[in-house]
Amino acid sequence: MILENLMEFYNSHRGGINGALAGVVIAVLILVLGFFKILFIAIFAIAGYYIGKKIHEDKDYIKNFLDRILPPGTYR
């Protein structure tokens, strides 16, 4: 009974609850690790997401990227 009520409450307020939990986790991480360490982790997480998304969309992304920044055929 209590679990059903909690699930109903969560389902009706999912965005607010998830946002509050994310805020608490970020606040605790900043207090424990410091702002610049968290910023460093966030930058690399965003970069990893971006690169992973590009590789998932285009399997030859790395090859094409290296062709743009290096002379063609250098890394083969």
C-alpha positions in Angstrom: 0.0 0.0 0.0 2.7 2.5 1.0 4.9 1.5 -1.9 2.0 2.0 -4.3 1.4 5.5 -2.9 5.1 6.3 -3.2 5.2 5.1 -6.8 2.1 7.1 -7.7 3.6 10.3 -6.0 6.9 9.7 -7.8 5.2 9.2 -11.2 3.2 12.4 -10.8 6.3 14.5 -9.7 9.1 12.8 -11.5 10.8 15.9 -13.0 10.9 17.7 -9.7 12.2 14.7 -7.7 14.9 13.9 -10.3 15.9 17.5 -10.4 16.2 17.8 -6.7 18.2 14.6 -6.4 20.5 15.8 -9.2 21.0 19.1 -7.4 21.8 17.4 -4.1 24.3 15.1 -5.7 26.0 18.0 -7.5 26.1 20.0 -4.3 27.6 17.2 -2.3 30.2 16.6 -5.0 31.2 20.2 -5.1 31.5 20.3 -1.3 33.6 17.1 -1.2 35.8 17.5 -4.3 35.7 21.2 -5.1 34.3 23.3 -7.9 37.1 23.1 -10.3 37.5 19.3 -10.0 33.7 18.9 -10.7 34.1 21.3 -13.7 37.0 19.2 -15.0 34.9 16.0 -14.7 31.9 17.7 -16.3 33.9 19.0 -19.3 35.3 15.5 -20.0 31.9 13.9 -19.5 30.4 16.2 -22.1 33.3 15.7 -24.5 33.0 11.9 -24.1 29.2 12.1 -24.7 29.8 14.2 -27.9 32.5 12.0 -29.3 30.5 8.8 -28.5 27.4 10.2 -30.1 29.4 11.2 -33.3 31.0 7.7 -33.5 27.6 6.0 -33.0 26.1 8.1 -35.8 29.1 7.8 -38.2 31.4 4.8 -37.9 34.1 6.5 -39.9 34.0 9.7 -37.8 37.5 9.2 -36.3 39.0 8.4 -39.7 37.4 11.5 -41.3 38.4 13.7 -38.3 42.0 12.5 -38.6 41.9 13.2 -42.4 40.9 16.8 -41.7 43.7 17.5 -39.1 46.5 15.3 -40.5 47.8 14.9 -44.0 45.8 12.1 -45.6 47.2 8.6 -45.1 49.5 9.6 -42.2 47.9 7.3 -39.6 47.3 4.2 -41.8 
